[in-house]
């Protein structure tokens, strides 16, 4: 079943205008095509199949810090692992770990706090 067919079925089930939903789909397809291909790594780790992703989050965040250390704090060299950590970890955890890094009490990998840690 195609994406358009699934969208039409869901729109009909929810009582939404099917034509409007399909027009919106076309709009987003055109917008995506105009932007070009964006290479985004897969967030799902087949080695971690459980619903509880806490360990995966912790591992990815620490891998990001290791990458920062290896690249002298150059965040652009660690874009992929930064994306994976942010996609896996709850925002509240990231904020708490940032505070801990600022205070020097973070229990994971030691890495200097960067002023642009919050920027995407």
Buried (B, 14 or more C-beta within 10 A) or exposed (E): EEEBEEBBEEBEEEEBEBEEBBEBBEEEEEEEEEEEEEEEEEEEEEEBEEEEBEEBBBBBBBBBBBBBBEEEBEBEBBEEBBBBBBBBBEEEBBEEBBEBBEEEEBEBBEBEBBEEBEEE
